[in-house]
Amino acid sequence: MTEVWKLDNEYYCLYTENRDIMRRIKRYYKDFEIMAEYFKFDKLVGIQYKVPIKRKRSAFHLKKVARFQ
């Protein structure tokens, strides 16, 4: 599951449980900040990122990529 929503006038939030998207963000999107990490039984389940408003298109593109995998 991958979701994107507006946080305020400067940021969007992106939440993902998709490991491939987590790897892409770590490799290519250095300006995405981790807001929260979600664990279940000591295993990483999902990450929530804070995305600058200028990267809105990138965030929504990552959401679409998750849908087709």
C-alpha positions as a Markdown table, in Angstrom:
| # | Residue | x | y | z |
|---|---|---|---|---|
| 1 | Met | 0.0 | 0.0 | 0.0 |
| 2 | Thr | 1.3 | 3.5 | -0.9 |
| 3 | Glu | -0.6 | 6.7 | -0.1 |
| 4 | Val | 0.2 | 10.4 | -0.6 |
| 5 | Trp | -1.5 | 13.3 | 1.1 |
| 6 | Lys | -0.9 | 17.0 | 1.7 |
| 7 | Leu | 0.7 | 17.9 | 5.1 |
| 8 | Asp | 0.8 | 21.7 | 4.9 |
| 9 | Asn | 1.7 | 24.4 | 2.4 |
| 10 | Glu | 5.3 | 23.2 | 2.2 |
| 11 | Tyr | 5.2 | 19.4 | 2.4 |
| 12 | Tyr | 3.4 | 16.3 | 1.3 |
| 13 | Cys | 3.4 | 12.9 | 3.1 |
| 14 | Leu | 4.1 | 9.6 | 1.4 |
| 15 | Tyr | 3.5 | 6.3 | 3.3 |
| 16 | Thr | 4.6 | 3.1 | 1.7 |
| 17 | Glu | 4.8 | -0.6 | 2.6 |
| 18 | Asn | 6.5 | -1.5 | -0.7 |
| 19 | Arg | 10.1 | -2.4 | -0.3 |
| 20 | Asp | 11.0 | -1.5 | -3.9 |
| 21 | Ile | 9.7 | 2.0 | -3.3 |
| 22 | Met | 11.7 | 2.3 | -0.1 |
| 23 | Arg | 14.9 | 1.3 | -1.9 |
| 24 | Arg | 14.1 | 3.8 | -4.7 |
| 25 | Ile | 13.6 | 6.7 | -2.3 |
| 26 | Lys | 16.8 | 5.8 | -0.4 |
| 27 | Arg | 18.8 | 5.7 | -3.6 |
| 28 | Tyr | 17.3 | 8.6 | -5.7 |
| 29 | Tyr | 15.4 | 10.9 | -3.5 |
| 30 | Lys | 17.8 | 12.2 | -0.8 |
| 31 | Asp | 15.5 | 15.2 | 0.0 |
| 32 | Phe | 12.6 | 12.9 | 1.2 |
| 33 | Glu | 12.8 | 12.9 | 5.0 |
| 34 | Ile | 11.7 | 9.9 | 7.2 |
| 35 | Met | 8.9 | 11.0 | 9.5 |
| 36 | Ala | 8.0 | 7.6 | 11.0 |
| 37 | Glu | 8.9 | 3.9 | 10.7 |
| 38 | Tyr | 6.3 | 1.3 | 11.5 |
| 39 | Phe | 7.2 | -2.1 | 12.9 |
| 40 | Lys | 5.3 | -5.2 | 13.6 |
| 41 | Phe | 7.0 | -7.9 | 15.7 |
| 42 | Asp | 10.4 | -6.1 | 15.2 |
| 43 | Lys | 10.0 | -6.3 | 11.4 |
| 44 | Leu | 9.8 | -3.1 | 9.3 |
| 45 | Val | 6.3 | -2.8 | 7.8 |
| 46 | Gly | 6.2 | 0.7 | 6.4 |
| 47 | Ile | 7.8 | 4.1 | 6.3 |
| 48 | Gln | 6.3 | 7.6 | 6.2 |
| 49 | Tyr | 8.2 | 10.3 | 4.4 |
| 50 | Lys | 8.0 | 14.1 | 4.4 |
| 51 | Val | 8.2 | 15.2 | 0.8 |
| 52 | Pro | 9.0 | 18.8 | -0.3 |
| 53 | Ile | 6.2 | 20.5 | -2.3 |
| 54 | Lys | 8.6 | 20.8 | -5.3 |
| 55 | Arg | 8.7 | 16.9 | -5.4 |
| 56 | Lys | 4.9 | 16.4 | -5.5 |
| 57 | Arg | 5.0 | 14.9 | -9.0 |
| 58 | Ser | 7.7 | 12.4 | -7.9 |
| 59 | Ala | 5.6 | 11.3 | -4.9 |
| 60 | Phe | 2.5 | 10.7 | -7.0 |
| 61 | His | 4.6 | 8.9 | -9.6 |
| 62 | Leu | 5.9 | 6.5 | -6.9 |
| 63 | Lys | 2.3 | 5.9 | -5.8 |
| 64 | Lys | 1.4 | 4.9 | -9.4 |
| 65 | Val | 4.5 | 2.6 | -9.7 |
| 66 | Ala | 3.4 | 0.8 | -6.5 |
| 67 | Arg | -0.1 | 0.1 | -8.0 |
| 68 | Phe | 1.3 | -1.9 | -10.9 |
| 69 | Gln | 3.7 | -4.1 | -9.0 |
